[in-house]
Amino acid sequence: MTLILAIVPVLLLIVLMAFFKMPGDRSSVISLIVTMLIALFGFHFAIDDLACSFLYGALKAVSPILIIIVMAIFSYNVLLKTRKMEIIKQQFTSISTDKSIQVLLLTWGFGGLLEAMAGFGTAVAIPAAILISLGFKPVFSAVVSLIANSVATAFGAIGTPVLVLAKETSLDVQNLSTNVVLQLSVLMFLIPLVLLFLTDPKLKSLPKNLFLALLVGGVSLTSQYMAARYMGAESPAIIGSILSIIVIVIYGKLTAPKEERARKNPLRTKDILNAWSIYLLILLLIILTSPLFPGLRHTKEERARKNPLRTKDILNAWSIY
């Protein structure tokens, strides 16, 4: 009975949005009211506990989730207004005319990067829109973007799911992040293969698809494992996506026909760096605040620990210098 009561709010939200086509805000308010009633009469929560739980959830929604969403939308709008997103689009199309490489690059690579840095639908909406603009069918574009987004969500929005889980369970973040990567290891090889097969299902393309899926999956797994083990939950998906993009680009260039390789890229290196500067800056800030640089990241206990030395004693000790 306890399990059933706990599941009701989640099922209610799904039913209201999926079957009754109710807007998200209205569905959430109804689910919240039902949750409160279940907490009061099903779990016999005290009013003050209920109020504190509601306040904690609301604050958690604002920070970090809503802050990340606002900043993600802001950075994307900056790219649109400055027309840097067009440069990114041109760069993707100039890498290879091979449809399989374009799909893998946009959905697994770029989509994974968007999910890692922003999450909340951006990783599906933006790659799907770019694929449609390249001539792919809308349904196909949406399907491959959704499939590719299945792995990146584990560390989506700067590692929010893993960070929240670690905090609520009092587990070590780096240890938990490493185990999450290991749980996803099979999918890191399987999902790229599925994406390639959906794009090019011909039997003669299977060896090429297998090789590329193993290559991209191996790079993703190795880089995410190392990032999770030594840096925590914020960086695995970001670093994995960036390295996947690099590997797919190199593979696309090496396997392209001679005429295509000889064709001069109309984009200047300066323009490309400017277009990607927002994402590179976010990555730099995440690395600087990771455990690799402990001086910039302290636990609550370290910040709360009182310094046993008095300011007067410290000044006296340094006075001679």
Secondary structure, DSSP 8 states (H G I E B T S, - for coil): -HHHHHHHHHHHHHHHHHTS---HHHHHHHHHHHHHHIIIIIS---HHHHHHHHHHHHHHIIIIIIHHHHHHHHHHHHHHHTTHHHHHHHHHHHH-S-HHHHHHIIIIIIHHHHHHHT-TTHHHHHHHHHHHHTT--HHHHHHHHHHHHHHHGGGHHHHHHHHHHHHHHT--HHHHHHHHHHHHHHHHHHHHHHHHHHH---GGGHHHHHHHHHHHHHHHHHHHHHHHHHH-SSSHHHHHHHHHHHHHHHHHHHHS-HHHHHS--SS-HHHHHHHHHHHHHHHHHHHHTSTTSGGG---HHHHHS--SS-HHHHHHHHTT-
